């Protein structure tokens, strides 16, 4: 494999910076899903922690290093989960955390960012507008900007999931990874391609927010004018070139799924696995549902990456 | 502490017999529950494994030891979770597993017992009738009977949860434990009283199935004629004297909660923690809801012990 920006030794070292509450998450075979999916499915569960998503792995690295350097403040743009995680990690280390988010983000995510003590600034636009605003704040205030997926800590934090997958027995054939900005996909993908190159790395994105997948397919950045998906956690329009370069090295495939498959995936995870997940976390199941033949009789891991969802919408989707 | 039947060294050794998929389960602070409960709450989550309850810890011990001895068959009575766990543990070791259950047990539990390859025999009565029938089968067929809570493996398997709690930081003030036959309560209670005696051990049972709690209060076995609770996992009428003796040594309190509090607890765990739990797993939250003053400003752990629930009933309870 050509070299990505990520470094396996640094990822191993990252485990020591991350609060153990985010590490060694459950990984288990879920037989009850299998009759409907036609393949062996294991769940890597990233929702049973104080921020209900995998993002704590990255923000723990960011906040540890900032605290070590004596920094006092940090800002990020967030679709909702990074902001919660940075707020949590910053709170424990006395950092002033500012989160910029879209006012259209799920209220549950925005409320939790505030509850965790971060300053929340809302923009009247989408995640990519929030990114611009966060960069302005960082420049103006002279504080550290955490850019999800561009910032190596966010990728290498997520990559610690990959280390836990590589250690797993029995061996498995493919890993399904939600694709948004790319931190999770490049992180986990880097570790798998380095340490378990036979495992297929499949990224999954909604048809309604396909920018990174289209970019991966064309091998150059493709942007879109808008997004239209319930999977708010992965809805970006402007792929970051350096992240795309990494993704081109580690992903074996990138697939797009329909909204109704995402909803069906959420419902299956609730009914057969007892898991409440946000739409982004159901992308893997959606991918299996849309191409059962591809996965037939294989053993697939899907990373259940987040569970922050507005319950009113959730009940509507899953009833 | 006077000596219970349990042994801390044997409990430590048990970790080596248990498939790691059941060990080191998530333990995390759940801030989102706290405004309504008025105390710090941490969740010990026992549902993110292949059988969705803590029972695998005990059945892994039983099945490991049977396989080592060259045994071929085993039988148990089950309210539904022990049977699933024994089926899972037996399947991996080539054991013939027979489970006797009430035909009124949740269909989801009965279906999963069958799916996991066990022979399921239903009795036209409650759990205590199933216990009699399982004992008959064991006698007739000359095979090992696993008696939940009486069998030390079931208690010492559950007790491994206690080891994980004792290792936790920050320190906490009380642990809320669902009380049924007593394996979980005596197991976790034994470890806490041995290694962290300052932590209050509080057992929680439904008012509609109070036999063990009434026995604990009177310090002698009290039986009831019937049970009336949605918490099927803890609904027994005949406490086992040896288990009561242990419980008298390790429990600081045993409280009874109303059905509406159990339902409120399930709803809170869904809405604020994103956790789908069976009624027995909501007993701890129910206990806090019924006595907020007792827990005010303390740090409480509640063991979320199982998530096997009929979804139709679940939706009815939580909507």
HADDOCK unambig.tbl for C-alpha pairs under 7 A between the chains (distance, minus, plus):
assign (segid A and resid 21 and name CA) (segid B and resid 28 and name CA) 6.58 0.50 0.50
assign (segid A and resid 26 and name CA) (segid B and resid 48 and name CA) 6.39 0.50 0.50
assign (segid A and resid 28 and name CA) (segid B and resid 21 and name CA) 6.58 0.50 0.50
assign (segid A and resid 28 and name CA) (segid B and resid 49 and name CA) 5.71 0.50 0.50
assign (segid A and resid 28 and name CA) (segid B and resid 50 and name CA) 6.07 0.50 0.50
assign (segid A and resid 29 and name CA) (segid B and resid 50 and name CA) 5.96 0.50 0.50
assign (segid A and resid 30 and name CA) (segid B and resid 50 and name CA) 5.87 0.50 0.50
assign (segid A and resid 48 and name CA) (segid B and resid 26 and name CA) 6.40 0.50 0.50
assign (segid A and resid 49 and name CA) (segid B and resid 28 and name CA) 5.72 0.50 0.50
assign (segid A and resid 50 and name CA) (segid B and resid 28 and name CA) 6.06 0.50 0.50
assign (segid A and resid 50 and name CA) (segid B and resid 29 and name CA) 5.96 0.50 0.50
assign (segid A and resid 50 and name CA) (segid B and resid 30 and name CA) 5.87 0.50 0.50
assign (segid A and resid 271 and name CA) (segid B and resid 311 and name CA) 6.55 0.50 0.50
assign (segid A and resid 274 and name CA) (segid B and resid 276 and name CA) 5.41 0.50 0.50
assign (segid A and resid 274 and name CA) (segid B and resid 307 and name CA) 6.81 0.50 0.50
assign (segid A and resid 275 and name CA) (segid B and resid 275 and name CA) 6.84 0.50 0.50
assign (segid A and resid 275 and name CA) (segid B and resid 276 and name CA) 6.53 0.50 0.50
assign (segid A and resid 276 and name CA) (segid B and resid 274 and name CA) 5.41 0.50 0.50
assign (segid A and resid 276 and name CA) (segid B and resid 275 and name CA) 6.53 0.50 0.50
assign (segid A and resid 307 and name CA) (segid B and resid 274 and name CA) 6.81 0.50 0.50
assign (segid A and resid 311 and name CA) (segid B and resid 271 and name CA) 6.55 0.50 0.50
